């Protein structure tokens, strides 16, 4: 279909589908182009923060996530040798949000729910096996070069949104630098059915250690009622055949976790971790959202949430432009504000989270642990801290009570 009177979205992950759904609900014709033959089901991000749940209420999606998700009001900070340092209860935010907890739920559940809503709208379509390989634009239109099983084709739209992940073809086609750095270690992520709760872990826990730290989460998963996911650092030069071997994985879990148990493994994977933000989020009729615009380490669970916030703000701005309710400066505001929030909030917090959990200097570690204890024990300090770490501080309420995106600063976990 070559129709310039529609918006093209590259990528049918949660961010692309949420952006498309928001546009379609505002009567903006939209086509989503997805490289894969179907929605991916592999384990990825699985933490939804309170403001994201509030935003998704506007799309009637929050209930669907609760039907399959796990409510997590508590999270812990541990020392690997001495145990629990501090425990935080998001219940102190009950007057700040309808959802004073994290919801643990695989992101593909959101993607599937958004897809089902989107496919019911007559002016929206999702096309699989359509890989965007290049983007060009002129004053009035954008053209995406799309690889399909039947050969290459051209898709024309009024705008294109790159929601096609950290290796975004749209961003690269626009020549936009992806500024930042890559952490020196890789992450090994292992899922097990073993009940780590009996070892004293809450459903979300960060375990500090100067050599081999880890993060532990309980997540509902296909094929099991729930699984515990453990992420820890590894040498990036070790090949997958070694780090994915049963012996290596069992040894790593035995080293990290109390007891001397054997663990049933559901999934194992490794990936490199980056802290990067696109130099600009808009170039003419092309815009970026989600991982195409920014990536960060997963400690704090902010990447997916930030991407959803991008998509909903972008869709609101673009729908206003589409219907003549505002001018294109709204798109510039989106690009400026979301980039600033990611640089000064998401990047800053996630970098600090990682440095805190891997700190090697004993005196610095002691001070950090003392600080965490003080915050956890003082309701006023705990609330201020949790407003930042839950992302509520980055998306305060507008006068109408809905969450809006504004620039703010924050700090750890």
C-alpha positions as CSV (number, residue, x, y, z in Angstrom):
1,X,0.0,0.0,0.0
2,X,1.5,3.4,-1.0
3,X,-0.6,5.9,0.8
4,X,1.0,9.1,2.0
5,X,-2.0,9.9,4.3
6,X,-1.0,7.7,7.1
7,X,1.7,7.2,9.8
8,X,4.2,4.4,9.4
9,X,5.6,2.7,12.6
10,X,8.7,0.5,12.3
11,X,8.5,-2.2,15.0
12,X,5.6,-4.2,16.6
13,X,7.1,-4.4,20.1
14,X,5.2,-2.9,23.0
15,X,6.3,0.7,22.2
16,X,5.5,0.5,18.5
17,X,2.1,-1.0,19.2
18,X,1.2,1.3,22.0
19,X,2.1,4.3,19.9
20,X,0.1,3.0,16.9
21,X,-2.9,2.3,19.2
22,X,-2.9,5.8,20.6
23,X,-2.7,7.2,17.1
24,X,-5.5,5.0,15.8
25,X,-7.8,5.8,18.7
26,X,-7.3,9.5,17.7
27,X,-8.4,8.6,14.2
28,X,-4.9,8.8,12.7
29,X,-4.5,6.0,10.0
30,X,-1.4,3.9,10.9
31,X,0.5,1.0,9.5
32,X,2.9,-1.0,11.7
33,X,5.7,-2.8,9.9
34,X,7.3,-5.7,11.8
35,X,10.4,-7.7,10.7
36,X,9.4,-10.9,12.5
37,X,6.7,-13.3,11.3
38,X,4.8,-12.9,14.6
39,X,4.9,-11.1,17.9
40,X,8.0,-12.3,19.9
41,X,7.5,-14.3,23.0
42,X,11.0,-14.6,24.4
43,X,11.7,-13.2,27.9
44,X,12.5,-9.5,27.9
45,X,11.5,-6.6,30.1
46,X,8.9,-7.5,32.7
47,X,8.5,-4.6,35.2
48,X,5.7,-2.1,34.9
49,X,5.9,1.0,37.2
50,X,2.9,2.9,38.7
51,X,2.8,5.8,36.2
52,X,2.9,3.4,33.3
53,X,-0.1,1.4,34.7
54,X,-2.0,4.7,35.0
55,X,-1.2,5.6,31.4
56,X,-2.2,2.2,30.1
57,X,-5.6,2.7,31.9
58,X,-6.4,5.2,29.2
59,X,-6.1,2.4,26.6
60,X,-8.0,-0.1,28.7
61,X,-4.9,-2.3,28.9
62,X,-4.0,-2.2,32.6
63,X,-6.7,-4.8,33.6
64,X,-5.4,-7.2,31.0
65,X,-1.9,-7.0,32.5
66,X,-3.2,-7.6,36.0
67,X,-5.0,-10.7,34.8
68,X,-1.6,-12.3,34.0
69,X,0.8,-10.3,36.1
70,X,2.2,-10.4,39.7
71,X,1.6,-7.5,42.0
72,X,4.9,-6.6,43.8
73,X,4.6,-4.0,46.6
74,X,8.0,-4.8,48.2
75,X,11.5,-4.7,46.9
76,X,14.8,-5.3,48.7
77,X,18.4,-4.2,48.6
78,X,20.7,-7.0,49.8
79,X,24.4,-7.5,50.5
80,X,25.4,-10.9,49.2
81,X,27.4,-11.8,52.4
82,X,25.2,-10.2,55.1
83,X,21.7,-10.5,53.6
84,X,18.9,-7.9,53.6
85,X,20.1,-4.3,54.0
86,X,16.8,-2.5,53.4
87,X,13.3,-3.3,52.3
88,X,11.0,-0.7,50.7
89,X,7.2,-0.8,50.6
90,X,5.6,1.0,47.7
91,X,2.4,1.1,49.8
92,X,3.7,4.5,51.1
93,X,2.7,5.9,47.7
94,X,-1.0,5.0,48.1
95,X,-1.9,8.7,48.1
96,X,0.2,9.4,45.0
97,X,-1.0,6.7,42.6
98,X,-3.8,4.2,42.1
99,X,-1.1,1.6,41.7
100,X,1.3,1.7,44.7
101,X,3.3,-1.3,43.5
102,X,5.3,-2.7,40.6
103,X,3.5,-5.2,38.3
104,X,5.7,-8.0,37.1
105,X,4.5,-9.2,33.7
106,X,6.3,-10.2,30.5
107,X,6.2,-7.4,28.0
108,X,4.8,-9.7,25.3
109,X,1.5,-9.7,27.2
110,X,1.2,-6.0,26.7
111,X,2.2,-6.3,23.0
112,X,-0.4,-9.0,22.4
113,X,-3.2,-7.0,24.2
114,X,-2.3,-3.8,22.3
115,X,-2.2,-5.8,19.0
116,X,-5.7,-7.2,19.6
117,X,-7.1,-3.7,20.3
118,X,-5.3,-2.3,17.3
119,X,-6.4,-4.9,14.8
120,X,-10.1,-4.1,15.6
121,X,-9.7,-0.6,14.3
122,X,-10.5,-0.1,10.6
123,X,-7.8,2.5,9.9
124,X,-5.0,0.5,11.5
125,X,-3.0,-2.5,10.3
126,X,0.0,-4.5,11.5
127,X,2.0,-6.3,8.8
128,X,4.5,-9.0,9.7
129,X,7.5,-10.2,7.7
130,X,8.0,-6.6,6.7
131,X,11.5,-5.4,7.6
132,X,12.2,-1.7,7.2
133,X,15.7,-1.4,5.6
134,X,15.9,2.2,4.7
135,X,14.0,5.5,5.2
136,X,14.0,8.5,2.9
137,X,12.0,11.7,3.1
138,X,11.1,14.9,1.3
139,X,9.1,18.0,2.4
140,X,5.7,16.2,2.3
141,X,6.3,12.5,2.7
142,X,8.5,9.7,4.0
143,X,9.2,6.5,2.1
144,X,10.3,3.3,3.8
145,X,12.1,0.6,1.9
146,X,10.6,-2.7,3.1
147,X,11.9,-6.2,2.7
148,X,9.1,-8.8,2.4
149,X,9.0,-12.5,1.5
150,X,7.8,-11.4,-2.0
151,X,10.7,-9.0,-2.4
152,X,11.3,-5.3,-1.6
153,X,8.5,-2.8,-1.7
154,X,8.1,0.9,-0.9
155,X,5.7,2.2,1.7
156,X,4.9,5.9,1.8
157,X,3.5,7.9,4.7
158,X,3.2,11.4,6.1
159,X,5.5,10.5,9.0
160,X,7.5,7.5,10.2
161,X,8.1,6.5,13.8
162,X,11.2,4.4,14.5
163,X,10.3,2.0,17.3
164,X,12.5,-0.7,15.9
165,X,14.8,-1.3,18.9
166,X,18.4,-0.5,19.9
167,X,19.8,-1.4,16.5
168,X,17.1,0.8,14.8
169,X,17.3,0.9,11.1
170,X,15.3,4.1,11.1
171,X,17.8,5.9,13.4
172,X,20.7,4.6,11.3
173,X,19.0,5.7,8.0
174,X,18.6,9.2,9.4
175,X,22.3,9.3,10.4
176,X,21.5,10.1,14.0
177,X,24.4,9.3,16.4
178,X,23.6,7.0,19.3
179,X,25.6,8.7,22.0
180,X,26.8,7.0,25.2
181,X,28.8,3.9,26.1
182,X,28.7,0.1,26.5
183,X,29.4,-1.5,29.8
184,X,32.5,-3.7,29.9
185,X,30.7,-6.8,31.1
186,X,27.8,-8.8,29.6
187,X,24.7,-9.9,31.5
188,X,23.8,-13.5,32.0
189,X,20.1,-13.9,32.6
190,X,18.8,-17.2,34.0
191,X,15.2,-18.2,34.8
192,X,14.4,-21.0,37.3
193,X,11.3,-22.5,38.8
194,X,13.2,-22.8,42.1
195,X,11.5,-20.8,44.9
196,X,14.0,-18.2,45.8
197,X,11.4,-16.7,48.2
198,X,12.3,-19.4,50.8
199,X,15.9,-17.9,50.8
200,X,14.5,-14.6,52.0
201,X,14.1,-12.8,48.6
202,X,11.2,-10.5,48.0
203,X,9.8,-10.6,44.5
204,X,12.2,-7.9,43.5
205,X,15.7,-7.8,45.0
206,X,19.0,-6.2,44.2
207,X,22.1,-8.1,45.6
208,X,25.2,-6.0,46.1
209,X,28.6,-7.5,45.8
210,X,32.0,-6.1,44.7
211,X,32.7,-9.0,42.4
212,X,29.5,-10.8,41.3
213,X,26.3,-8.9,42.1
214,X,22.9,-10.0,40.9
215,X,19.3,-8.9,40.5
216,X,16.4,-11.3,41.3
217,X,12.8,-11.0,40.1
218,X,9.8,-13.3,40.3
219,X,7.9,-13.2,37.0
220,X,4.8,-15.0,35.7
221,X,5.9,-17.0,32.7
222,X,4.5,-19.4,30.1
223,X,4.8,-23.0,31.0
224,X,5.1,-22.4,34.7
225,X,3.0,-20.5,37.2
226,X,6.0,-18.2,37.9
227,X,9.7,-18.2,37.4
228,X,12.5,-16.5,39.2
229,X,14.8,-14.5,36.9
230,X,18.4,-13.9,38.0
231,X,20.7,-11.4,36.2
232,X,24.4,-11.2,36.9
233,X,27.6,-10.0,35.1
234,X,29.9,-12.2,33.0
235,X,33.0,-11.8,30.9
236,X,31.8,-10.7,27.5
237,X,34.6,-12.7,25.8
238,X,33.3,-16.0,27.1
239,X,31.3,-17.8,24.3
240,X,27.7,-18.7,24.9
241,X,28.5,-22.5,24.7
242,X,30.4,-22.0,27.9
243,X,28.2,-19.6,29.9
244,X,24.9,-21.4,28.8
245,X,26.2,-24.8,29.8
246,X,24.4,-26.5,32.7
247,X,27.6,-26.7,34.8
248,X,28.3,-23.0,34.4
249,X,24.8,-21.9,35.1
250,X,24.4,-24.2,38.2
251,X,27.7,-23.0,39.6
252,X,26.8,-19.3,39.1
253,X,23.4,-19.7,40.9
254,X,25.0,-21.7,43.7
255,X,27.6,-19.0,44.1
256,X,25.1,-16.2,44.1
257,X,22.3,-17.6,46.2
258,X,22.0,-19.0,49.7
259,X,21.9,-22.8,50.2
260,X,23.4,-25.5,48.0
261,X,20.4,-26.3,45.8
262,X,20.1,-27.7,42.3
263,X,18.1,-25.4,40.0
264,X,15.7,-26.3,37.2
265,X,16.5,-23.9,34.4
266,X,13.8,-22.7,32.1
267,X,15.8,-20.1,30.1
268,X,19.3,-18.8,29.8
269,X,20.6,-15.9,27.7
270,X,23.3,-13.3,27.5
271,X,23.4,-9.8,26.1
272,X,25.5,-6.7,26.1
273,X,24.3,-3.7,28.0
274,X,24.5,-0.1,26.8
275,X,23.8,3.4,28.1
276,X,23.0,5.4,25.0
277,X,20.6,8.2,23.8
278,X,20.0,9.3,20.3
279,X,21.5,12.8,19.6
280,X,18.0,13.9,18.4
281,X,14.6,12.2,18.5
282,X,13.3,14.0,15.5
283,X,14.6,14.6,12.0
284,X,12.0,16.1,9.7
285,X,9.0,13.7,9.3
286,X,10.9,10.9,11.2
287,X,10.7,10.4,14.9
288,X,12.2,7.9,17.4
289,X,10.7,6.2,20.5
290,X,11.7,3.5,22.9
291,X,14.9,1.6,22.5
292,X,15.5,3.2,19.1
293,X,15.8,6.5,21.0
294,X,17.5,5.3,24.2
295,X,18.8,2.2,25.9
296,X,20.0,1.6,29.5
297,X,20.9,-1.2,31.8
298,X,17.9,-3.0,33.4
299,X,18.6,-2.3,37.1
300,X,15.5,-0.3,38.1
301,X,13.3,-1.6,35.3
302,X,13.0,1.7,33.5
303,X,13.7,1.0,29.8
304,X,10.3,-0.5,28.8
305,X,8.4,2.0,31.0
306,X,10.3,5.0,29.5
307,X,9.6,3.7,26.0
308,X,5.9,3.5,26.7
309,X,5.9,7.1,28.1
310,X,7.7,8.1,24.8
311,X,5.0,6.4,22.7
312,X,2.1,7.9,24.4
313,X,3.5,11.5,24.5
314,X,4.5,11.2,20.8
315,X,1.1,9.9,19.7
316,X,-0.6,12.7,21.6
317,X,1.6,15.3,19.9
318,X,1.4,13.8,16.4
319,X,-2.4,13.4,16.6
320,X,-2.7,17.0,17.5
321,X,-0.6,18.0,14.5
322,X,-2.5,15.6,12.3
323,X,-5.9,17.1,13.1
324,X,-4.7,20.7,13.0
325,X,-5.1,21.3,16.7
326,X,-1.4,22.3,17.1
327,X,1.6,22.9,14.9
328,X,4.7,20.9,14.4
329,X,6.5,22.6,17.3
330,X,4.6,19.9,19.4
331,X,6.8,17.3,17.8
332,X,9.9,19.3,18.7
333,X,8.7,19.5,22.3
334,X,8.3,15.8,22.3
335,X,11.8,15.3,21.0
336,X,13.4,17.7,23.4
337,X,11.5,16.7,26.6
338,X,11.8,13.0,26.1
339,X,15.4,13.2,25.3
340,X,16.1,15.4,28.3
341,X,14.1,13.1,30.7
342,X,16.1,10.1,29.4
343,X,19.5,11.8,29.8
344,X,18.9,13.4,33.1
345,X,16.6,10.9,34.8
346,X,16.6,7.4,33.3
347,X,20.2,7.3,32.3
348,X,21.4,8.9,35.5
349,X,19.3,6.6,37.8
350,X,20.2,3.4,36.0
351,X,23.9,4.2,35.9
352,X,23.8,5.0,39.6
353,X,22.0,1.8,40.3
354,X,24.6,-0.3,38.6
355,X,27.5,1.5,40.2
356,X,25.9,1.1,43.7
357,X,25.3,-2.6,43.3
358,X,28.9,-3.3,42.1
359,X,30.7,-0.8,44.4
360,X,34.1,-2.3,45.5
361,X,35.4,0.3,48.0
362,X,34.4,-1.0,51.5
363,X,33.8,2.5,53.1
364,X,31.7,3.6,50.2
365,X,29.7,0.4,50.4
366,X,29.1,0.9,54.1
367,X,27.9,4.4,53.7
368,X,25.6,3.4,50.9
369,X,24.1,0.6,53.0
370,X,23.6,2.9,55.9
371,X,21.9,5.4,53.6
372,X,19.5,2.7,52.3
373,X,18.6,1.6,55.8
374,X,17.8,5.2,56.9
375,X,15.5,5.8,53.9
376,X,13.7,2.5,54.4
377,X,13.1,3.2,58.1
378,X,11.9,6.8,57.6
379,X,8.4,7.1,55.9
380,X,9.1,10.6,54.6
381,X,12.5,9.7,53.2
382,X,11.1,6.4,51.8
383,X,8.3,8.2,50.0
384,X,10.6,10.7,48.4
385,X,13.0,7.9,47.3
386,X,10.2,5.7,46.0
387,X,8.6,8.6,44.0
388,X,11.9,8.7,42.1
389,X,12.6,5.0,41.7
390,X,8.9,4.3,40.7
391,X,9.2,6.9,38.0
392,X,6.3,8.9,39.4
393,X,8.6,11.9,39.8
394,X,9.4,11.9,36.1
395,X,5.7,11.9,35.1
396,X,3.7,14.0,37.6
397,X,0.1,14.8,37.3
398,X,-1.4,17.5,35.1
399,X,-4.2,19.6,36.6
400,X,-6.8,17.2,35.1
401,X,-5.3,14.4,37.1
402,X,-3.7,12.5,34.2
403,X,0.0,11.8,34.1
404,X,2.1,14.1,31.8
405,X,5.7,14.0,30.7
406,X,7.9,16.8,32.1
407,X,11.6,17.1,32.8
408,X,12.8,16.3,36.3
409,X,15.8,14.9,38.0
410,X,16.1,11.8,40.1
411,X,18.5,9.3,41.5
412,X,18.9,5.6,42.5
413,X,17.1,2.2,42.1
